[in-house]
Amino acid sequence: MPENLLERIIKASSNESDLVLDPFGGTGTTAAVAKKLNRNYITMDTSKTYYEVITKRLKGKIEEIKRNKNIEQLQTPTLFD
C-alpha cells in the first residue's frame, strides 16, 4: 500500500501517541508511516526476511525524520540499537 494512502488512513483514525497495530508487517510501510506521524506502533510478521527488511527500513525512516525536522535526539526503539 502506498505511504501517502496509509498516512491518510492513520491520520483519520488515530491521534499522535496512539497505538497502531499491523499484524501483517510485510515490508514495514505501516510502521514507517506511524513513526513519521508520531504514533506508537506494533508490527509483526512470520516471514524469515521480515526482521532484516523492517530493521533497515525503520532505521532509514528514523534518519529521514532527524534530517527533515532537525531533531537533535530521537529515541530509537531498543530493537534497533
mmCIF file of the N, C-alpha and C atoms, coordinates in Angstrom:
data_MODEL
# 
_entry.id   MODEL 
# 
loop_
_atom_site.group_PDB 
_atom_site.id 
_atom_site.type_symbol 
_atom_site.label_atom_id 
_atom_site.label_alt_id 
_atom_site.label_comp_id 
_atom_site.label_asym_id 
_atom_site.label_entity_id 
_atom_site.label_seq_id 
_atom_site.pdbx_PDB_ins_code 
_atom_site.Cartn_x 
_atom_site.Cartn_y 
_atom_site.Cartn_z 
_atom_site.occupancy 
_atom_site.B_iso_or_equiv 
_atom_site.pdbx_formal_charge 
_atom_site.auth_seq_id 
_atom_site.auth_comp_id 
_atom_site.auth_asym_id 
_atom_site.auth_atom_id 
_atom_site.pdbx_PDB_model_num 
ATOM 1   N N  . MET A 1 1  ? 0.850  -1.171  0.000  1.00 0.00 ? 1  MET A N  1 
ATOM 2   C CA . MET A 1 1  ? 0.000  0.000   0.000  1.00 0.00 ? 1  MET A CA 1 
ATOM 3   C C  . MET A 1 1  ? 0.901  1.240   0.000  1.00 0.00 ? 1  MET A C  1 
ATOM 4   N N  . PRO A 1 2  ? 0.583  2.251   -0.786 1.00 0.00 ? 2  PRO A N  1 
ATOM 5   C CA . PRO A 1 2  ? 1.403  3.460   -0.854 1.00 0.00 ? 2  PRO A CA 1 
ATOM 6   C C  . PRO A 1 2  ? 1.423  4.225   0.479  1.00 0.00 ? 2  PRO A C  1 
ATOM 7   N N  . GLU A 1 3  ? 2.583  4.809   0.800  1.00 0.00 ? 3  GLU A N  1 
ATOM 8   C CA . GLU A 1 3  ? 2.723  5.542   2.059  1.00 0.00 ? 3  GLU A CA 1 
ATOM 9   C C  . GLU A 1 3  ? 1.718  6.678   2.190  1.00 0.00 ? 3  GLU A C  1 
ATOM 10  N N  . ASN A 1 4  ? 1.468  7.413   1.098  1.00 0.00 ? 4  ASN A N  1 
ATOM 11  C CA . ASN A 1 4  ? 0.542  8.549   1.211  1.00 0.00 ? 4  ASN A CA 1 
ATOM 12  C C  . ASN A 1 4  ? -0.882 8.096   1.542  1.00 0.00 ? 4  ASN A C  1 
ATOM 13  N N  . LEU A 1 5  ? -1.289 6.930   1.065  1.00 0.00 ? 5  LEU A N  1 
ATOM 14  C CA . LEU A 1 5  ? -2.616 6.402   1.407  1.00 0.00 ? 5  LEU A CA 1 
ATOM 15  C C  . LEU A 1 5  ? -2.653 5.976   2.875  1.00 0.00 ? 5  LEU A C  1 
ATOM 16  N N  . LEU A 1 6  ? -1.614 5.275   3.325  1.00 0.00 ? 6  LEU A N  1 
ATOM 17  C CA . LEU A 1 6  ? -1.558 4.874   4.733  1.00 0.00 ? 6  LEU A CA 1 
ATOM 18  C C  . LEU A 1 6  ? -1.515 6.093   5.651  1.00 0.00 ? 6  LEU A C  1 
ATOM 19  N N  . GLU A 1 7  ? -0.815 7.130   5.225  1.00 0.00 ? 7  GLU A N  1 
ATOM 20  C CA . GLU A 1 7  ? -0.750 8.358   6.023  1.00 0.00 ? 7  GLU A CA 1 
ATOM 21  C C  . GLU A 1 7  ? -2.153 8.938   6.217  1.00 0.00 ? 7  GLU A C  1 
ATOM 22  N N  . ARG A 1 8  ? -2.935 8.977   5.158  1.00 0.00 ? 8  ARG A N  1 
ATOM 23  C CA . ARG A 1 8  ? -4.309 9.487   5.257  1.00 0.00 ? 8  ARG A CA 1 
ATOM 24  C C  . ARG A 1 8  ? -5.152 8.624   6.201  1.00 0.00 ? 8  ARG A C  1 
ATOM 25  N N  . ILE A 1 9  ? -5.005 7.318   6.095  1.00 0.00 ? 9  ILE A N  1 
ATOM 26  C CA . ILE A 1 9  ? -5.780 6.394   6.941  1.00 0.00 ? 9  ILE A CA 1 
ATOM 27  C C  . ILE A 1 9  ? -5.392 6.558   8.407  1.00 0.00 ? 9  ILE A C  1 
ATOM 28  N N  . ILE A 1 10 ? -4.091 6.595   8.677  1.00 0.00 ? 10 ILE A N  1 
ATOM 29  C CA . ILE A 1 10 ? -3.620 6.702   10.065 1.00 0.00 ? 10 ILE A CA 1 
ATOM 30  C C  . ILE A 1 10 ? -4.019 8.049   10.667 1.00 0.00 ? 10 ILE A C  1 
ATOM 31  N N  . LYS A 1 11 ? -3.881 9.126   9.904  1.00 0.00 ? 11 LYS A N  1 
ATOM 32  C CA . LYS A 1 11 ? -4.285 10.448  10.409 1.00 0.00 ? 11 LYS A CA 1 
ATOM 33  C C  . LYS A 1 11 ? -5.785 10.494  10.708 1.00 0.00 ? 11 LYS A C  1 
ATOM 34  N N  . ALA A 1 12 ? -6.589 9.865   9.865  1.00 0.00 ? 12 ALA A N  1 
ATOM 35  C CA . ALA A 1 12 ? -8.043 9.895   10.033 1.00 0.00 ? 12 ALA A CA 1 
ATOM 36  C C  . ALA A 1 12 ? -8.526 9.026   11.185 1.00 0.00 ? 12 ALA A C  1 
ATOM 37  N N  . SER A 1 13 ? -7.739 8.023   11.547 1.00 0.00 ? 13 SER A N  1 
ATOM 38  C CA . SER A 1 13 ? -8.227 7.051   12.537 1.00 0.00 ? 13 SER A CA 1 
ATOM 39  C C  . SER A 1 13 ? -7.465 7.053   13.856 1.00 0.00 ? 13 SER A C  1 
ATOM 40  N N  . SER A 1 14 ? -6.508 7.974   14.024 1.00 0.00 ? 14 SER A N  1 
ATOM 41  C CA . SER A 1 14 ? -5.743 7.996   15.272 1.00 0.00 ? 14 SER A CA 1 
ATOM 42  C C  . SER A 1 14 ? -5.198 9.394   15.546 1.00 0.00 ? 14 SER A C  1 
ATOM 43  N N  . ASN A 1 15 ? -4.723 9.566   16.759 1.00 0.00 ? 15 ASN A N  1 
ATOM 44  C CA . ASN A 1 15 ? -4.092 10.813  17.171 1.00 0.00 ? 15 ASN A CA 1 
ATOM 45  C C  . ASN A 1 15 ? -2.626 10.534  17.500 1.00 0.00 ? 15 ASN A C  1 
ATOM 46  N N  . GLU A 1 16 ? -1.823 11.609  17.597 1.00 0.00 ? 16 GLU A N  1 
ATOM 47  C CA . GLU A 1 16 ? -0.427 11.417  17.992 1.00 0.00 ? 16 GLU A CA 1 
ATOM 48  C C  . GLU A 1 16 ? -0.389 10.657  19.312 1.00 0.00 ? 16 GLU A C  1 
ATOM 49  N N  . SER A 1 17 ? 0.595  9.807   19.461 1.00 0.00 ? 17 SER A N  1 
ATOM 50  C CA . SER A 1 17 ? 0.830  8.955   20.636 1.00 0.00 ? 17 SER A CA 1 
ATOM 51  C C  . SER A 1 17 ? -0.127 7.774   20.728 1.00 0.00 ? 17 SER A C  1 
ATOM 52  N N  . ASP A 1 18 ? -1.098 7.647   19.823 1.00 0.00 ? 18 ASP A N  1 
ATOM 53  C CA . ASP A 1 18 ? -1.945 6.458   19.799 1.00 0.00 ? 18 ASP A CA 1 
ATOM 54  C C  . ASP A 1 18 ? -1.128 5.260   19.318 1.00 0.00 ? 18 ASP A C  1 
ATOM 55  N N  . LEU A 1 19 ? -1.690 4.094   19.478 1.00 0.00 ? 19 LEU A N  1 
ATOM 56  C CA . LEU A 1 19 ? -1.030 2.856   19.079 1.00 0.00 ? 19 LEU A CA 1 
ATOM 57  C C  . LEU A 1 19 ? -1.608 2.351   17.761 1.00 0.00 ? 19 LEU A C  1 
ATOM 58  N N  . VAL A 1 20 ? -0.725 2.046   16.814 1.00 0.00 ? 20 VAL A N  1 
ATOM 59  C CA . VAL A 1 20 ? -1.119 1.492   15.521 1.00 0.00 ? 20 VAL A CA 1 
ATOM 60  C C  . VAL A 1 20 ? -0.637 0.046   15.478 1.00 0.00 ? 20 VAL A C  1 
ATOM 61  N N  . LEU A 1 21 ? -1.510 -0.879  15.161 1.00 0.00 ? 21 LEU A N  1 
ATOM 62  C CA . LEU A 1 21 ? -1.179 -2.301  15.093 1.00 0.00 ? 21 LEU A CA 1 
ATOM 63  C C  . LEU A 1 21 ? -1.201 -2.762  13.640 1.00 0.00 ? 21 LEU A C  1 
ATOM 64  N N  . ASP A 1 22 ? -0.132 -3.425  13.233 1.00 0.00 ? 22 ASP A N  1 
ATOM 65  C CA . ASP A 1 22 ? -0.074 -4.025  11.901 1.00 0.00 ? 22 ASP A CA 1 
ATOM 66  C C  . ASP A 1 22 ? 0.365  -5.479  12.058 1.00 0.00 ? 22 ASP A C  1 
ATOM 67  N N  . PRO A 1 23 ? -0.599 -6.412  12.110 1.00 0.00 ? 23 PRO A N  1 
ATOM 68  C CA . PRO A 1 23 ? -0.249 -7.815  12.312 1.00 0.00 ? 23 PRO A CA 1 
ATOM 69  C C  . PRO A 1 23 ? 0.320  -8.493  11.070 1.00 0.00 ? 23 PRO A C  1 
ATOM 70  N N  . PHE A 1 24 ? 0.325  -7.801  9.943  1.00 0.00 ? 24 PHE A N  1 
ATOM 71  C CA . PHE A 1 24 ? 0.899  -8.336  8.710  1.00 0.00 ? 24 PHE A CA 1 
ATOM 72  C C  . PHE A 1 24 ? 1.962  -7.362  8.219  1.00 0.00 ? 24 PHE A C  1 
ATOM 73  N N  . GLY A 1 25 ? 3.029  -7.210  8.990  1.00 0.00 ? 25 GLY A N  1 
ATOM 74  C CA . GLY A 1 25 ? 4.039  -6.176  8.804  1.00 0.00 ? 25 GLY A CA 1 
ATOM 75  C C  . GLY A 1 25 ? 4.695  -6.093  7.446  1.00 0.00 ? 25 GLY A C  1 
ATOM 76  N N  . GLY A 1 26 ? 4.877  -7.214  6.794  1.00 0.00 ? 26 GLY A N  1 
ATOM 77  C CA . GLY A 1 26 ? 5.466  -7.207  5.457  1.00 0.00 ? 26 GLY A CA 1 
ATOM 78  C C  . GLY A 1 26 ? 6.748  -6.407  5.362  1.00 0.00 ? 26 GLY A C  1 
ATOM 79  N N  . THR A 1 27 ? 6.729  -5.330  4.596  1.00 0.00 ? 27 THR A N  1 
ATOM 80  C CA . THR A 1 27 ? 7.931  -4.513  4.406  1.00 0.00 ? 27 THR A CA 1 
ATOM 81  C C  . THR A 1 27 ? 7.999  -3.339  5.363  1.00 0.00 ? 27 THR A C  1 
ATOM 82  N N  . GLY A 1 28 ? 7.056  -3.231  6.287  1.00 0.00 ? 28 GLY A N  1 
ATOM 83  C CA . GLY A 1 28 ? 7.130  -2.205  7.318  1.00 0.00 ? 28 GLY A CA 1 
ATOM 84  C C  . GLY A 1 28 ? 6.567  -0.851  6.936  1.00 0.00 ? 28 GLY A C  1 
ATOM 85  N N  . THR A 1 29 ? 5.770  -0.772  5.890  1.00 0.00 ? 29 THR A N  1 
ATOM 86  C CA . THR A 1 29 ? 5.230  0.514   5.458  1.00 0.00 ? 29 THR A CA 1 
ATOM 87  C C  . THR A 1 29 ? 4.370  1.159   6.543  1.00 0.00 ? 29 THR A C  1 
ATOM 88  N N  . THR A 1 30 ? 3.497  0.389   7.162  1.00 0.00 ? 30 THR A N  1 
ATOM 89  C CA . THR A 1 30 ? 2.633  0.942   8.200  1.00 0.00 ? 30 THR A CA 1 
ATOM 90  C C  . THR A 1 30 ? 3.447  1.441   9.385  1.00 0.00 ? 30 THR A C  1 
ATOM 91  N N  . ALA A 1 31 ? 4.429  0.675   9.813  1.00 0.00 ? 31 ALA A N  1 
ATOM 92  C CA . ALA A 1 31 ? 5.276  1.096   10.933 1.00 0.00 ? 31 ALA A CA 1 
ATOM 93  C C  . ALA A 1 31 ? 6.051  2.362   10.582 1.00 0.00 ? 31 ALA A C  1 
ATOM 94  N N  . ALA A 1 32 ? 6.572  2.434   9.379  1.00 0.00 ? 32 ALA A N  1 
ATOM 95  C CA . ALA A 1 32 ? 7.329  3.613   8.952  1.00 0.00 ? 32 ALA A CA 1 
ATOM 96  C C  . ALA A 1 32 ? 6.457  4.861   8.949  1.00 0.00 ? 32 ALA A C  1 
ATOM 97  N N  . VAL A 1 33 ? 5.239  4.743   8.443  1.00 0.00 ? 33 VAL A N  1 
ATOM 98  C CA . VAL A 1 33 ? 4.323  5.886   8.408  1.00 0.00 ? 33 VAL A CA 1 
ATOM 99  C C  . VAL A 1 33 ? 3.882  6.249   9.823  1.00 0.00 ? 33 VAL A C  1 
ATOM 100 N N  . ALA A 1 34 ? 3.593  5.258   10.650 1.00 0.00 ? 34 ALA A N  1 
ATOM 101 C CA . ALA A 1 34 ? 3.203  5.526   12.036 1.00 0.00 ? 34 ALA A CA 1 
ATOM 102 C C  . ALA A 1 34 ? 4.318  6.277   12.765 1.00 0.00 ? 34 ALA A C  1 
ATOM 103 N N  . LYS A 1 35 ? 5.553  5.848   12.574 1.00 0.00 ? 35 LYS A N  1 
ATOM 104 C CA . LYS A 1 35 ? 6.702  6.520   13.192 1.00 0.00 ? 35 LYS A CA 1 
ATOM 105 C C  . LYS A 1 35 ? 6.782  7.968   12.717 1.00 0.00 ? 35 LYS A C  1 
ATOM 106 N N  . LYS A 1 36 ? 6.622  8.181   11.438 1.00 0.00 ? 36 LYS A N  1 
ATOM 107 C CA . LYS A 1 36 ? 6.668  9.524   10.839 1.00 0.00 ? 36 LYS A CA 1 
ATOM 108 C C  . LYS A 1 36 ? 5.588  10.436  11.426 1.00 0.00 ? 36 LYS A C  1 
ATOM 109 N N  . LEU A 1 37 ? 4.420  9.856   11.749 1.00 0.00 ? 37 LEU A N  1 
ATOM 110 C CA . LEU A 1 37 ? 3.290  10.623  12.266 1.00 0.00 ? 37 LEU A CA 1 
ATOM 111 C C  . LEU A 1 37 ? 3.236  10.655  13.793 1.00 0.00 ? 37 LEU A C  1 
ATOM 112 N N  . ASN A 1 38 ? 4.327  10.269  14.443 1.00 0.00 ? 38 ASN A N  1 
ATOM 113 C CA . ASN A 1 38 ? 4.422  10.287  15.908 1.00 0.00 ? 38 ASN A CA 1 
ATOM 114 C C  . ASN A 1 38 ? 3.394  9.394   16.591 1.00 0.00 ? 38 ASN A C  1 
ATOM 115 N N  . ARG A 1 39 ? 3.166  8.234   15.987 1.00 0.00 ? 39 ARG A N  1 
ATOM 116 C CA . ARG A 1 39 ? 2.309  7.221   16.602 1.00 0.00 ? 39 ARG A CA 1 
ATOM 117 C C  . ARG A 1 39 ? 3.199  6.115   17.143 1.00 0.00 ? 39 ARG A C  1 
ATOM 118 N N  . ASN A 1 40 ? 2.748  5.466   18.197 1.00 0.00 ? 40 ASN A N  1 
ATOM 119 C CA . ASN A 1 40 ? 3.404  4.246   18.652 1.00 0.00 ? 40 ASN A CA 1 
ATOM 120 C C  . ASN A 1 40 ? 2.900  3.132   17.742 1.00 0.00 ? 40 ASN A C  1 
ATOM 121 N N  . TYR A 1 41 ? 3.661  2.076   17.614 1.00 0.00 ? 41 TYR A N  1 
ATOM 122 C CA . TYR A 1 41 ? 3.231  1.027   16.702 1.00 0.00 ? 41 TYR A CA 1 
ATOM 123 C C  . TYR A 1 41 ? 3.716  -0.338  17.176 1.00 0.00 ? 41 TYR A C  1 
ATOM 124 N N  . ILE A 1 42 ? 2.957  -1.327  16.790 1.00 0.00 ? 42 ILE A N  1 
ATOM 125 C CA . ILE A 1 42 ? 3.333  -2.727  16.961 1.00 0.00 ? 42 ILE A CA 1 
ATOM 126 C C  . ILE A 1 42 ? 3.170  -3.357  15.590 1.00 0.00 ? 42 ILE A C  1 
ATOM 127 N N  . THR A 1 43 ? 4.199  -4.020  15.126 1.00 0.00 ? 43 THR A N  1 
ATOM 128 C CA . THR A 1 43 ? 4.141  -4.684  13.832 1.00 0.00 ? 43 THR A CA 1 
ATOM 129 C C  . THR A 1 43 ? 4.770  -6.068  13.955 1.00 0.00 ? 43 THR A C  1 
ATOM 130 N N  . MET A 1 44 ? 4.264  -6.999  13.187 1.00 0.00 ? 44 MET A N  1 
ATOM 131 C CA . MET A 1 44 ? 4.781  -8.370  13.251 1.00 0.00 ? 44 MET A CA 1 
ATOM 132 C C  . MET A 1 44 ? 4.546  -9.057  11.918 1.00 0.00 ? 44 MET A C  1 
ATOM 133 N N  . ASP A 1 45 ? 5.239  -10.141 11.723 1.00 0.00 ? 45 ASP A N  1 
ATOM 134 C CA . ASP A 1 45 ? 5.078  -10.930 10.506 1.00 0.00 ? 45 ASP A CA 1 
ATOM 135 C C  . ASP A 1 45 ? 5.749  -12.270 10.743 1.00 0.00 ? 45 ASP A C  1 
ATOM 136 N N  . THR A 1 46 ? 5.413  -13.254 9.950  1.00 0.00 ? 46 THR A N  1 
ATOM 137 C CA . THR A 1 46 ? 6.018  -14.578 10.109 1.00 0.00 ? 46 THR A CA 1 
ATOM 138 C C  . THR A 1 46 ? 7.112  -14.849 9.085  1.00 0.00 ? 46 THR A C  1 
ATOM 139 N N  . SER A 1 47 ? 7.360  -13.907 8.196  1.00 0.00 ? 47 SER A N  1 
ATOM 140 C CA . SER A 1 47 ? 8.363  -14.083 7.149  1.00 0.00 ? 47 SER A CA 1 
ATOM 141 C C  . SER A 1 47 ? 9.774  -14.148 7.733  1.00 0.00 ? 47 SER A C  1 
ATOM 142 N N  . LYS A 1 48 ? 10.625 -14.978 7.153  1.00 0.00 ? 48 LYS A N  1 
ATOM 143 C CA . LYS A 1 48 ? 12.007 -15.096 7.617  1.00 0.00 ? 48 LYS A CA 1 
ATOM 144 C C  . LYS A 1 48 ? 12.819 -13.830 7.335  1.00 0.00 ? 48 LYS A C  1 
ATOM 145 N N  . THR A 1 49 ? 12.498 -13.130 6.275  1.00 0.00 ? 49 THR A N  1 
ATOM 146 C CA . THR A 1 49 ? 13.257 -11.925 5.917  1.00 0.00 ? 49 THR A CA 1 
ATOM 147 C C  . THR A 1 49 ? 12.669 -10.658 6.545  1.00 0.00 ? 49 THR A C  1 
ATOM 148 N N  . TYR A 1 50 ? 11.552 -10.782 7.231  1.00 0.00 ? 50 TYR A N  1 
ATOM 149 C CA . TYR A 1 50 ? 10.869 -9.635  7.813  1.00 0.00 ? 50 TYR A CA 1 
ATOM 150 C C  . TYR A 1 50 ? 11.787 -8.787  8.694  1.00 0.00 ? 50 TYR A C  1 
ATOM 151 N N  . TYR A 1 51 ? 12.484 -9.428  9.612  1.00 0.00 ? 51 TYR A N  1 
ATOM 152 C CA . TYR A 1 51 ? 13.333 -8.687  10.552 1.00 0.00 ? 51 TYR A CA 1 
ATOM 153 C C  . TYR A 1 51 ? 14.382 -7.864  9.814  1.00 0.00 ? 51 TYR A C  1 
ATOM 154 N N  . GLU A 1 52 ? 15.035 -8.457  8.837  1.00 0.00 ? 52 GLU A N  1 
ATOM 155 C CA . GLU A 1 52 ? 16.071 -7.737  8.086  1.00 0.00 ? 52 GLU A CA 1 
ATOM 156 C C  . GLU A 1 52 ? 15.488 -6.555  7.320  1.00 0.00 ? 52 GLU A C  1 
ATOM 157 N N  . VAL A 1 53 ? 14.382 -6.775  6.655  1.00 0.00 ? 53 VAL A N  1 
ATOM 158 C CA . VAL A 1 53 ? 13.771 -5.725  5.836  1.00 0.00 ? 53 VAL A CA 1 
ATOM 159 C C  . VAL A 1 53 ? 13.270 -4.577  6.699  1.00 0.00 ? 53 VAL A C  1 
ATOM 160 N N  . ILE A 1 54 ? 12.509 -4.887  7.739  1.00 0.00 ? 54 ILE A N  1 
ATOM 161 C CA . ILE A 1 54 ? 11.899 -3.829  8.532  1.00 0.00 ? 54 ILE A CA 1 
ATOM 162 C C  . ILE A 1 54 ? 12.945 -3.078  9.367  1.00 0.00 ? 54 ILE A C  1 
ATOM 163 N N  . THR A 1 55 ? 13.968 -3.763  9.839  1.00 0.00 ? 55 THR A N  1 
ATOM 164 C CA . THR A 1 55 ? 15.020 -3.077  10.595 1.00 0.00 ? 55 THR A CA 1 
ATOM 165 C C  . THR A 1 55 ? 15.694 -2.036  9.721  1.00 0.00 ? 55 THR A C  1 
ATOM 166 N N  . LYS A 1 56 ? 16.061 -2.412  8.522  1.00 0.00 ? 56 LYS A N  1 
ATOM 167 C CA . LYS A 1 56 ? 16.707 -1.481  7.598  1.00 0.00 ? 56 LYS A CA 1 
ATOM 168 C C  . LYS A 1 56 ? 15.777 -0.318  7.264  1.00 0.00 ? 56 LYS A C  1 
ATOM 169 N N  . ARG A 1 57 ? 14.529 -0.619  6.998  1.00 0.00 ? 57 ARG A N  1 
ATOM 170 C CA . ARG A 1 57 ? 13.585 0.423   6.611  1.00 0.00 ? 57 ARG A CA 1 
ATOM 171 C C  . ARG A 1 57 ? 13.332 1.408   7.741  1.00 0.00 ? 57 ARG A C  1 
ATOM 172 N N  . LEU A 1 58 ? 13.105 0.914   8.956  1.00 0.00 ? 58 LEU A N  1 
ATOM 173 C CA . LEU A 1 58 ? 12.807 1.825   10.055 1.00 0.00 ? 58 LEU A CA 1 
ATOM 174 C C  . LEU A 1 58 ? 14.027 2.637   10.470 1.00 0.00 ? 58 LEU A C  1 
ATOM 175 N N  . LYS A 1 59 ? 15.210 2.058   10.380 1.00 0.00 ? 59 LYS A N  1 
ATOM 176 C CA . LYS A 1 59 ? 16.413 2.849   10.648 1.00 0.00 ? 59 LYS A CA 1 
ATOM 177 C C  . LYS A 1 59 ? 16.494 4.001   9.660  1.00 0.00 ? 59 LYS A C  1 
ATOM 178 N N  . GLY A 1 60 ? 16.210 3.732   8.399  1.00 0.00 ? 60 GLY A N  1 
ATOM 179 C CA . GLY A 1 60 ? 16.220 4.770   7.371  1.00 0.00 ? 60 GLY A CA 1 
ATOM 180 C C  . GLY A 1 60 ? 15.170 5.833   7.635  1.00 0.00 ? 60 GLY A C  1 
ATOM 181 N N  . LYS A 1 61 ? 13.985 5.424   8.078  1.00 0.00 ? 61 LYS A N  1 
ATOM 182 C CA . LYS A 1 61 ? 12.902 6.372   8.363  1.00 0.00 ? 61 LYS A CA 1 
ATOM 183 C C  . LYS A 1 61 ? 13.274 7.259   9.545  1.00 0.00 ? 61 LYS A C  1 
ATOM 184 N N  . ILE A 1 62 ? 13.902 6.695   10.560 1.00 0.00 ? 62 ILE A N  1 
ATOM 185 C CA . ILE A 1 62 ? 14.329 7.485   11.717 1.00 0.00 ? 62 ILE A CA 1 
ATOM 186 C C  . ILE A 1 62 ? 15.352 8.532   11.290 1.00 0.00 ? 62 ILE A C  1 
ATOM 187 N N  . GLU A 1 63 ? 16.297 8.142   10.446 1.00 0.00 ? 63 GLU A N  1 
ATOM 188 C CA . GLU A 1 63 ? 17.297 9.097   9.949  1.00 0.00 ? 63 GLU A CA 1 
ATOM 189 C C  . GLU A 1 63 ? 16.640 10.188  9.108  1.00 0.00 ? 63 GLU A C  1 
ATOM 190 N N  . GLU A 1 64 ? 15.651 9.830   8.316  1.00 0.00 ? 64 GLU A N  1 
ATOM 191 C CA . GLU A 1 64 ? 14.941 10.808  7.488  1.00 0.00 ? 64 GLU A CA 1 
ATOM 192 C C  . GLU A 1 64 ? 14.211 11.821  8.365  1.00 0.00 ? 64 GLU A C  1 
ATOM 193 N N  . ILE A 1 65 ? 13.574 11.349  9.430  1.00 0.00 ? 65 ILE A N  1 
ATOM 194 C CA . ILE A 1 65 ? 12.866 12.241  10.346 1.00 0.00 ? 65 ILE A CA 1 
ATOM 195 C C  . ILE A 1 65 ? 13.854 13.203  10.999 1.00 0.00 ? 65 ILE A C  1 
ATOM 196 N N  . LYS A 1 66 ? 14.993 12.695  11.418 1.00 0.00 ? 66 LYS A N  1 
ATOM 197 C CA . LYS A 1 66 ? 16.012 13.554  12.029 1.00 0.00 ? 66 LYS A CA 1 
ATOM 198 C C  . LYS A 1 66 ? 16.435 14.654  11.067 1.00 0.00 ? 66 LYS A C  1 
ATOM 199 N N  . ARG A 1 67 ? 16.687 14.298  9.808  1.00 0.00 ? 67 ARG A N  1 
ATOM 200 C CA . ARG A 1 67 ? 17.119 15.290  8.812  1.00 0.00 ? 67 ARG A CA 1 
ATOM 201 C C  . ARG A 1 67 ? 16.027 16.309  8.534  1.00 0.00 ? 67 ARG A C  1 
ATOM 202 N N  . ASN A 1 68 ? 14.812 15.852  8.337  1.00 0.00 ? 68 ASN A N  1 
ATOM 203 C CA . ASN A 1 68 ? 13.713 16.737  7.954  1.00 0.00 ? 68 ASN A CA 1 
ATOM 204 C C  . ASN A 1 68 ? 13.252 17.665  9.067  1.00 0.00 ? 68 ASN A C  1 
ATOM 205 N N  . LYS A 1 69 ? 13.336 17.223  10.285 1.00 0.00 ? 69 LYS A N  1 
ATOM 206 C CA . LYS A 1 69 ? 12.847 18.025  11.406 1.00 0.00 ? 69 LYS A CA 1 
ATOM 207 C C  . LYS A 1 69 ? 13.980 18.623  12.235 1.00 0.00 ? 69 LYS A C  1 
ATOM 208 N N  . ASN A 1 70 ? 15.232 18.349  11.853 1.00 0.00 ? 70 ASN A N  1 
ATOM 209 C CA . ASN A 1 70 ? 16.389 18.837  12.592 1.00 0.00 ? 70 ASN A CA 1 
ATOM 210 C C  . ASN A 1 70 ? 16.309 18.480  14.077 1.00 0.00 ? 70 ASN A C  1 
ATOM 211 N N  . ILE A 1 71 ? 15.908 17.263  14.335 1.00 0.00 ? 71 ILE A N  1 
ATOM 212 C CA . ILE A 1 71 ? 15.795 16.791  15.710 1.00 0.00 ? 71 ILE A CA 1 
ATOM 213 C C  . ILE A 1 71 ? 17.183 16.355  16.180 1.00 0.00 ? 71 ILE A C  1 
ATOM 214 N N  . GLU A 1 72 ? 17.628 16.918  17.301 1.00 0.00 ? 72 GLU A N  1 
ATOM 215 C CA . GLU A 1 72 ? 18.949 16.558  17.815 1.00 0.00 ? 72 GLU A CA 1 
ATOM 216 C C  . GLU A 1 72 ? 18.970 15.128  18.324 1.00 0.00 ? 72 GLU A C  1 
ATOM 217 N N  . GLN A 1 73 ? 17.942 14.776  19.075 1.00 0.00 ? 73 GLN A N  1 
ATOM 218 C CA . GLN A 1 73 ? 17.887 13.416  19.604 1.00 0.00 ? 73 GLN A CA 1 
ATOM 219 C C  . GLN A 1 73 ? 16.503 12.847  19.364 1.00 0.00 ? 73 GLN A C  1 
ATOM 220 N N  . LEU A 1 74 ? 16.457 11.653  18.871 1.00 0.00 ? 74 LEU A N  1 
ATOM 221 C CA . LEU A 1 74 ? 15.197 10.961  18.643 1.00 0.00 ? 74 LEU A CA 1 
ATOM 222 C C  . LEU A 1 74 ? 15.345 9.578   19.267 1.00 0.00 ? 74 LEU A C  1 
ATOM 223 N N  . GLN A 1 75 ? 14.444 9.234   20.159 1.00 0.00 ? 75 GLN A N  1 
ATOM 224 C CA . GLN A 1 75 ? 14.560 7.936   20.801 1.00 0.00 ? 75 GLN A CA 1 
ATOM 225 C C  . GLN A 1 75 ? 14.345 6.840   19.789 1.00 0.00 ? 75 GLN A C  1 
ATOM 226 N N  . THR A 1 76 ? 15.222 5.880   19.802 1.00 0.00 ? 76 THR A N  1 
ATOM 227 C CA . THR A 1 76 ? 15.151 4.743   18.894 1.00 0.00 ? 76 THR A CA 1 
ATOM 228 C C  . THR A 1 76 ? 14.718 3.524   19.704 1.00 0.00 ? 76 THR A C  1 
ATOM 229 N N  . PRO A 1 77 ? 13.760 2.761   19.210 1.00 0.00 ? 77 PRO A N  1 
ATOM 230 C CA . PRO A 1 77 ? 13.359 1.545   19.931 1.00 0.00 ? 77 PRO A CA 1 
ATOM 231 C C  . PRO A 1 77 ? 14.550 0.618   20.152 1.00 0.00 ? 77 PRO A C  1 
ATOM 232 N N  . THR A 1 78 ? 14.559 -0.063  21.267 1.00 0.00 ? 78 THR A N  1 
ATOM 233 C CA . THR A 1 78 ? 15.641 -0.951  21.642 1.00 0.00 ? 78 THR A CA 1 
ATOM 234 C C  . THR A 1 78 ? 15.947 -1.974  20.567 1.00 0.00 ? 78 THR A C  1 
ATOM 235 N N  . LEU A 1 79 ? 14.952 -2.389  19.810 1.00 0.00 ? 79 LEU A N  1 
ATOM 236 C CA . LEU A 1 79 ? 15.126 -3.386  18.751 1.00 0.00 ? 79 LEU A CA 1 
ATOM 237 C C  . LEU A 1 79 ? 16.215 -2.986  17.766 1.00 0.00 ? 79 LEU A C  1 
ATOM 238 N N  . PHE A 1 80 ? 16.385 -1.695  17.535 1.00 0.00 ? 80 PHE A N  1 
ATOM 239 C CA . PHE A 1 80 ? 17.301 -1.226  16.508 1.00 0.00 ? 80 PHE A CA 1 
ATOM 240 C C  . PHE A 1 80 ? 18.641 -0.762  17.049 1.00 0.00 ? 80 PHE A C  1 
ATOM 241 N N  . ASP A 1 81 ? 18.898 -0.886  18.334 1.00 0.00 ? 81 ASP A N  1 
ATOM 242 C CA . ASP A 1 81 ? 20.183 -0.475  18.915 1.00 0.00 ? 81 ASP A CA 1 
ATOM 243 C C  . ASP A 1 81 ? 21.281 -1.434  18.563 1.00 0.00 ? 81 ASP A C  1 
# 
